[in-house]
């Protein structure tokens, strides 16, 4: 861990001690993930801090390659062993990064569940969908496998179900059928007997949600759960997640690149770019007063149903993790970039209200009046446009002038003066 990171960690902990922050279910601090490669270490996630309270929905937003899924995989302990992980991931005051595989397996699917984007590889093709979910229920709920072997549950499952056999298997099967009804799978008793290849994409996603909520998790991580679905099914799935959350007070980490979905279901948002969180805010505040040029570009790319507004897609791509630009990684795509943006990644600046001037900084980073990282009302941004006194750039109001001057077709290599 670097000296800078130690200093920052000490600052965060001091602030926690002094301010008695609200209870957090998930508290990620200064998480960095590095993978080995032939070209040398590749940092996929850098200094990510994020927290979620019980019952809260937090959106983790960004394009593909921004580090969202790596962050989720780190929480669940699903990264390959060669990955180097620095920082802290606390769940209900337990440090997940030091847990053994067995300990993590106990937590996964019980207290933390995940809905994956790609359902095809998430369901076992040789077991019926109902068997897979009922097994999850028996494993993680207080329904022991009394006298029912894996062979019986998989091969003889249909036979057992055809008889009056009031076992724990039967009870878990009843709960499975109830879950199928709950997630809107038609003819649930019949569909539970079918195999994954007999399901449509929407049905598979519903089945995955049934499995994810079968143990009433405290935290549900949904990784692009509606990306492959049409808008009607997407709306139904979002409603379903909302209902489950309300009923069980489940916290949700919703990973997506779709700002429209974020606006619909999230309480707070963290915007990621090139492995870093570049802006975070309550959802209403972020949509009303986006500060980071990347956030503004994401919002500009939301299709409008009202007509009259054109889609303004963001040009360029997230940089290759093996070849990130110096300084602010958004620089090559940023319409407001200046030469000073190349100097270093900007520190985090607080955003007070949309029109209120930022406090003028006197010296170095220690003078930044940053909001507490765990403050759910905090709006903060990593961009030199909002800094002052750090030798990078004068503080200035970026919104109108920068938007007017925005030239999305600017050559990607242009990191010079505006
Ligand atoms: S730091 Fe510079 S390049 Fe990065 S988002 Fe802000 S203005 Fe754009």
Boltz pocket constraint, residues with backbone or C-beta under 6 A from the ligand:
constraints:
  - pocket:
      binder: B
      contacts: [[A, 292], [A, 293], [A, 294], [A, 328], [A, 329], [A, 330], [A, 331], [A, 332], [A, 334], [A, 335], [A, 336], [A, 337], [A, 338], [A, 341], [A, 346], [A, 382], [A, 383], [A, 384], [A, 385]]
      max_distance: 6.0
